[in-house]
């Protein structure tokens, strides 16, 4: 091995150790506005959007200091949608909400543009993988001015990412695994973060058959979040 190669490997090792030494961990959370696609082209109905939240932890791992970072995380996040039948002035009308909650793992690559000694603008993209853990379906029925509420826990099938032959499938259940992609923009000021993100689910959320007739329902989530890196 030549002296030049040795020096190159040494420089790479020093750079890697320096970058890893700058790894920061933090907390992040905020507001979600979620909905579910209404057709196979991915269209959504803004009137069906549902408010929720996200909260979790992230790590910021510099690949190129102050320019490019890998930013994985683990979040508890809510998704879902709402439906309405009839107008509030009608004698009889209904409202239905489904509000599944997931443990979600985003794996984002973040490009940064320094705008000061301790401030940067950033944009990021990356996949996410999610596992359904909780949630409720609620139905509000109004007849003659009197509203009755019924609710039930969301039922999940026992699917895995590698098995489509789950015997526990059913059209009254949701698929437990979800995956998709995120895009985000934001600003980092000292240790504080503020970001806007849009998550696009690639997997149908309804359990049951795999034919194209029921592939239209997929998660969509817009989020506004704040965070702090220690």
Phi, psi and omega in degrees: 000128183285162178299325180296319179293320179298316180295323179295313178297321179296317179297319179296318179296317180295318179298316181296316180294323178295318180294316181295328179294340182265006179298132178239147174244156183199182178242152182206144179194166179174204189255136175251145168235104188249156173206179182230136182299148185252354175209171185289349177276352178094011179291151178233161176247110185299335180289349179261008182292148185231132178281146178201207183207166172220146177207139181183195180236150179226163170234140177248111186246104184296129170263318169230109187311129177068004181239313185217131179227152167261129188229084175279165178199172173224123186230149163261121186221145179257148178224193176124194185196174176224154178230148176228144175231118182091165179263154181297341177274351179287152179297327179230125174210160186230153170220134181232134175233141170239130192225069180289147177243143185229152160268119188240137179243101175274146178231084189258144170256126189245118173267134185241145177238102180299134177236012180176175182297335181221030181219143179213148165265150181215159173219145184215162178207150178171168180277163169226155176228133188225152182229119182290132184234340185196185177134162182225150166256134179231138177236128178247117180247122180247122178231118178059035178088354179255126182255130176246132182247131173235145179217156179210153177290143176295137176263134180248144173276177185255038181290160170230163180297346186245009185220116178259003183255044182289123180288350182262017178292157177183149183286352175263016182231163173253151173288135186287326183263136176227150175209157183182208181224153177239145166233144182209157173223157180179195180221145175241120181237112189055240181262002184265145178237145168221134186211155170241135185222148174233123180254131183243112177284137179259346184253141176294147183262345181278133174283167179119208183294162182256014179288162186292346182293337183236031178267002191282339187269106180224150185287142171225130183220124170258134184228143167241123188224155171234154181207174179217127178258127182277000000 
